[in-house]
Amino acid sequence: MILSQQFQDKIEQELIEKRQLKHNMGVMQIYQEQLEKERNNERTLRLKLEVEYMTMTRNHEEEVGLRLQFEKKLNKLNADFCELDIKYARTVQ
């Protein structure tokens, strides 16, 4: 009879542990799903930031190109003005 009681106690203990494991697995599953959502959100944010960075880089490169073109034209206009000024000064003399 003592063995039977010990056996029953052992079975009850195993059932309690089994329930606890199932509960822990459920909690861990929920935690895993939350982490997966966070990871997906972080991935989406990273992709969005990469696109924004590429756009900003492209816009910056375009701006630099336009500034160089403007500077080139401005320098040409300045050179043409200096040349005309010299020609005018010679003509007036």
C-alpha positions in Angstrom: 0.0 0.0 0.0 2.9 2.4 0.7 4.3 1.7 -2.7 0.9 2.4 -4.3 0.7 5.7 -2.4 4.2 6.6 -3.4 3.4 5.7 -7.0 0.2 7.9 -6.9 2.2 10.8 -5.4 4.8 10.4 -8.1 2.1 10.4 -10.8 0.5 13.5 -9.3 3.9 15.2 -9.1 4.5 14.4 -12.8 1.1 15.8 -13.8 1.8 19.0 -11.9 5.2 19.3 -13.6 3.6 18.6 -16.9 1.0 21.3 -16.4 3.7 23.7 -15.3 5.7 22.9 -18.5 2.7 23.4 -20.7 2.1 26.7 -19.0 5.7 27.7 -19.4 5.6 26.7 -23.1 2.5 28.9 -23.6 4.2 31.8 -21.9 7.4 31.3 -24.0 5.3 31.0 -27.2 3.7 34.3 -26.5 7.1 35.9 -25.7 8.5 34.4 -29.0 5.6 35.9 -30.9 6.2 39.3 -29.4 9.9 39.1 -30.2 9.0 38.1 -33.8 6.7 41.1 -34.1 9.5 43.4 -32.7 12.0 41.9 -35.1 9.6 42.5 -38.1 9.0 46.1 -36.9 12.7 46.7 -36.6 13.3 45.2 -40.1 10.6 47.4 -41.6 12.1 50.4 -39.9 15.6 49.5 -41.1 14.3 49.1 -44.7 12.5 52.4 -44.5 15.6 54.1 -43.1 17.8 52.6 -45.9 15.4 53.9 -48.6 15.4 57.3 -46.9 19.2 57.3 -46.7 19.5 56.4 -50.4 17.1 59.1 -51.3 18.9 61.7 -49.3 22.3 60.6 -50.7 20.9 60.8 -54.3 19.4 64.2 -53.6 22.7 65.4 -52.1 24.7 64.2 -55.1 22.2 66.0 -57.4 22.6 69.2 -55.4 26.4 69.0 -55.5 26.2 68.4 -59.3 23.9 71.4 -59.7 26.1 73.6 -57.6 29.1 72.6 -59.7 27.3 73.5 -62.9 26.2 76.8 -61.4 29.7 77.6 -60.3 31.1 76.7 -63.7 28.6 79.0 -65.5 29.2 81.7 -63.0 33.0 81.5 -63.5 32.5 81.6 -67.3 30.3 84.6 -67.0 32.9 86.3 -64.8 35.6 85.4 -67.3 33.5 86.8 -70.2 32.8 89.9 -68.2 36.5 90.5 -67.5 37.3 89.9 -71.2 34.6 92.3 -72.3 35.8 94.9 -69.7 39.3 94.7 -71.0 38.1 95.0 -74.6 36.0 98.0 -73.6 38.9 99.6 -71.8 41.1 99.2 -74.9 38.3 100.6 -77.1 37.8 103.7 -75.0 41.5 104.6 -75.0 
